Every structure is written in C-alpha cells, then in structure tokens.
C-alpha cells in the first residue's frame, strides 16, 4: 500500500511536470538573441537578417508545481544516511500534508519553431514565425492527497471540486513589425493567426465524496470541452455517451482537402505589442503585452457532462494489488451517466505584461529589472527578476538573473549567446538551483518548483552595422556591445 502511494505522488510530480507557465525573463534584454522579440516585439535583432534553423531555432519548455519540490518527496536522513520519503516511519506525514492547499497545480508549456526568419529595411524590422505550442494544466484538491495518504474515517466528506484538467495544442503564425523612430524610441507589433489542433478543457466542476462504514457516495456535477482532430464521441438518441466505443475516428475523411479543413477549422487571433524608450543614453525603459488572443473551437467539438451521483460499497483490493484505484474509477464510471453534445467553445491565451528597465553602467555592461504580470488559470501572478548583461565582444554575450519575487531564493537564471561567423547559438534558463540534496548518490534540486529554458540555432548575416558608431563614439551604449 505504501509503495502504491509513493508511485501516485511521484507520478503526480514528475510525469505531469515533465510532459510540459512562465516566460524566460532572462531573455528579455538579450538583444544578441534574435528571438528576444518574443517578449517585446519592439526589440530589433542586432543582425540585418537571420534565419532560424527549422525546428531548432527556438525550443522552449517550462514546468511548474505549486505544492511540491523533489526534496519534499525524497531526502537523506542526516544521522542514519537512509533514504527517507513521506511514508517512511521517520517522516512527519502531517508536515508533508502542509504542502498542499485547497487547490494545487501542475502545469507547463512546450513550444518549438517550424519556421523563423527576419530582416531589416532601414529603420524597420520584419519577422515571421510559425510555432507549434502546447500547454498542460492539472489541478487537484488537497483532500485528494489526504484521502490517498491518510485514508478515510466514518462520516467524512471530501471536496474534489478543485479537480481540473486542460490540454491545448495550437499552431501560431506571427508577423512582427518594429520601427525605430529615433535613437530614443522604438515600437513594435506582432499580430498572430492561430489554428487550434486539439483541446481538452475542464472549466468547471462540483465533485464530492462522502465516506462511511457501509458505503461511499460520490456526487458529480462537471462539464468538459473536447476537440480532437478527426475523432468524434458517439452518443445515443438521449445524448448518453457510449463508454465502450469511446472516441471513434471519422471514416469520412478521405481527401487532402478534408484534412486541410481539420488543420484550419479552429481559427483564432492574437497580438503582441511593445515599446522601448531611452530618455538618456544610459537608461532604457520598456513595456510589452504578449499573448492577447483566443481560439474558437468548432471542429469535432463536444461538451461532455457528468451530472449524477452513485453509491457503492467499496472496491476489492489486496495490499499487493496497486491497480485498486483504476478499479474504483472503472466502477464509478460504469455506474454514472455521461452525456455529450456537439457544441463549439472558446479558449483564451494567457496574457502577460512586462514592465522593464536597464541602466548601462559602461558600454557592453548593463543592469536592470523585469516585472512580469501573468494572467493565467491559476490566477494573477507577479514575478520580479533582476538582470545583469555583459557583452565582452560582438560575438559573445552573457546574462545572469535573480528572481526574489515569484521565483526562488535559492535559484538564479543564466543566458549565453555565441556567434561564430554566420552561426549563432544560444541557451537561456531561469530558476537554476544553487543547492542540491544528495540522495542515493543522485543530486536532486532543492526547493525548486518552477523551471524554464529556451535554446536555439540561427544563421545570421549583416551583424556589424554598429562598428562605425563604436568607432565614432567611444562611449556608444549599444545593445550589442
């Protein structure tokens, strides 16, 4: 039984977190990286032309767990050297349960560029990106963890209303246009066409479980939106879903045009906009809004509802049988009535606002801050990141960051950009830990619940336009040098 509980918690933390909610703040002022305009479309890449290596020009990943870090699951006893977990006799299970709130989240994002390029025309810069993006979010109540860890008592009611799930995948076509109106002011806009690929959203639920010695009663009132390309959900004349058939592939899809309709049947729009302003040569202040937008899901769209209650006497299981949870779920679903309708629905992107500033201490070195305001399903989130950027030459730039608010006191960010002839590569990450716990000779990051990184490869040309400025103005405070 203990083994199965550990499995559940490890899967909860690792599997979901590593499948796929934050941007990489360190990238904001890494102007040597062409893709820095993702955070502010007013940012113009330093080279006159860049071409992203297909699929590899920008690969982005982020993961977030609101309640647990790895050192909450495994640690080594200082006196005995034994591996300790929350269910070990030496562990304090009450302290472990204090990690969980009424509503807890595991979420993440994954994105990579299919096409990416940009070019300069006098004071203007144009970019085009085709990006595949996916996001996942799972929410769960603290009562669910309590039931798994402690079990139940007679006459106890567990509130599972916080259970929710969201999985959205879409393709983004972004056309960026920025213009420098003077040495002091530049603005940019990046309209985007969105096409939804697949979506499962669980926008609302009201679920409770009453337990007693004689029976358990589950009450459910939930609605789920589903759009999976080429798949339909079968229902009878009363709208009841046939659970045995499940999802059925649409056999009428026979031609290329049919599949084109799938690829373009869930349209959406989005926009990014931003500005950079230098009141004096040494000071730059910036602001941007990114990921304003929505997707209208019409292709193979379904609304699934579970509004029912069921009482059962329990599920048979043995201590060695770790599949009892699956058996219980199968029993519940087989006795509850799922209904479905063909209804379109709408999802929104998660907007972010950036307010930033930096001060050039000497040419090639600046310090600053980035404030990010997230508006996500988890609610409003604020993050403050302190930055330092060093450009020892036009070929290399280094960036470091620290996020005292919204990050972790034990983590830092790091960015590296290197250009070798026409080849440009970069790596940037936030929330790299400074401390580790050594567990069974394996170093595990300490007190880290959030992680992000982005890396990419580009071909760049025309990167030396600032040479004359640096020669004529020895104290020229260039973004690139």
Secondary structure by P-SEA (a helix, b strand, c coil): caaaaaaaaaaacccccccccccccccccccccccccccccccccccccccccccccbbbbbbbbccccccccccccccccccccccccccccccccccccccccccbbbbbbccccccccccbbbbbbbbbbbbbbbbbbaaaaaaaacccccbbbbbccccbbbbbbbbbbbbbbbbbcccccccbbbbbbbbbccccccccbbbbbbbcccbbbbbbbbbbbbbcccbbbbbccccccccccccccccccccaaaaaaaaccccccccccccccccccccccccccccccbbbbccbbbbbbbbbbbbbcbbbbcccccaaaaaaaaaaaaabbbbbcccccccccbbbbbbbcccccccccccbbbbbbbbccccbbbbbbbbccccccccbbbbbbbbccccccccbbbbbbbbcccbbbbcccccccccccccccbbbbccccccccccccccccccccaaaaaaaccccccccc
